[in-house]
């Protein structure tokens, strides 16, 4: 059974050949599929690296491989290949979402004039500094 945030066997067959082959030295390597599933879980849920479920292996392994593959261009190649395949079978959804919590305001936005009610019942523009008096 494939969990909601994990790759199917078909998806894994597309991705696996794009990943670097590991050397035979050192500790036994955590399975690439587990690590990629951990990266997907992190991307989809926004969980902190340290809070990744143990089924994906040690969080440090997932993080280190993500960092290494980002620097070497492996992740970029992976995304590009998946995009090509998705476009070929007309499965690419080009919807974009921006979280306004991370969008920076313009430097002058903090000093903008605000609408406030005047004692006469109408609205007047008053600077924040004037309101503080």
C-alpha positions in Angstrom: 0.0 0.0 0.0 1.4 3.4 -1.0 0.9 6.2 1.5 -0.5 9.5 0.3 2.8 11.4 0.2 4.9 8.5 -1.3 5.9 7.4 -4.8 4.1 4.6 -6.6 6.1 1.8 -8.2 5.5 3.4 -11.6 6.7 6.8 -10.4 9.8 5.3 -8.8 10.8 3.5 -12.0 10.9 6.9 -13.8 12.9 8.6 -11.0 15.3 5.9 -10.0 17.6 6.0 -13.0 18.2 9.7 -12.5 19.6 9.3 -9.0 23.4 9.0 -8.5 24.8 5.6 -7.8 26.3 5.2 -4.3 29.8 4.1 -3.5 30.4 0.8 -1.7 32.3 2.5 1.2 31.1 3.3 4.6 27.8 2.5 6.3 24.9 0.7 4.6 23.1 3.4 2.6 19.5 4.3 3.5 17.3 3.3 0.5 16.9 6.2 -2.0 13.2 5.6 -2.3 12.7 6.1 1.4 14.8 9.3 1.3 12.9 10.7 -1.8 9.6 9.9 -0.1 10.9 11.8 3.0 11.7 14.8 0.8 8.2 14.6 -0.7 6.6 14.4 2.7 8.6 17.4 3.9 7.6 19.4 0.7 3.9 18.5 1.0 3.5 18.9 4.7 6.0 21.6 5.6 7.2 19.6 8.6 10.6 20.5 10.1 13.4 18.3 9.0 13.8 17.0 12.6 10.1 16.0 12.7 10.2 13.7 9.7 8.6 10.3 10.5 11.2 7.5 11.1 9.9 5.5 8.2 12.0 7.7 5.9 15.2 7.0 7.7 17.2 9.4 9.9 16.2 13.0 9.3 19.8 13.9 8.9 20.2 11.5 6.0 17.1 12.9 4.2 18.4 16.5 4.8 22.0 15.7 3.7 20.9 14.0 0.6 18.5 16.8 -0.3 21.3 19.3 0.3 23.8 17.3 -1.8 21.4 16.6 -4.6 20.4 20.3 -4.7 24.1 21.3 -5.0 25.0 18.8 -7.7 21.9 19.5 -9.8 20.4 16.0 -9.3 17.1 17.5 -8.0 16.9 20.0 -10.9 17.4 17.1 -13.4 14.7 15.1 -11.6 12.2 17.9 -11.6 12.9 18.6 -15.3 12.5 15.0 -16.3 9.2 14.7 -14.4 8.0 17.9 -16.0 8.8 16.5 -19.5 6.9 13.3 -18.8 4.0 15.1 -17.2 3.7 17.4 -20.2 3.9 14.5 -22.6 0.9 12.7 -21.1 -0.9 16.0 -20.4 -0.8 15.6 -16.6 0.9 18.9 -15.8 -1.2 21.3 -13.6 0.3 24.7 -13.9 -1.5 26.3 -11.0 0.6 28.6 -8.9 0.0 29.4 -5.2 1.8 32.1 -3.2 1.5 32.1 0.6 1.2 35.8 1.6 2.8 35.0 4.9 6.2 34.8 3.1 5.8 37.6 0.6 7.7 40.6 1.8 6.0 44.0 1.9 7.5 47.0 0.1 9.8 49.0 2.4 7.4 52.0 2.4 4.4 49.9 3.2 4.9 50.3 6.9 4.6 54.1 6.7 1.5 54.2 4.5 -1.4 56.5 5.4 -4.4 54.8 6.9 -8.1 55.6 6.9 -9.5 56.5 10.4 -12.8 57.8 11.5 -12.9 61.4 12.3 -15.0 62.8 15.3 -17.4 64.3 12.7 -18.3 60.9 11.4 -16.3 61.1 8.1 -13.0 59.4 7.3 -9.7 61.2 7.1 -6.2 60.1 6.2 -3.9 60.2 9.2 -0.3 59.0 9.4 0.4 56.4 12.0 2.7 58.9 13.8 -0.1 61.4 14.1 -2.4 58.8 15.6 0.1 58.0 18.3 0.1 61.6 19.7 
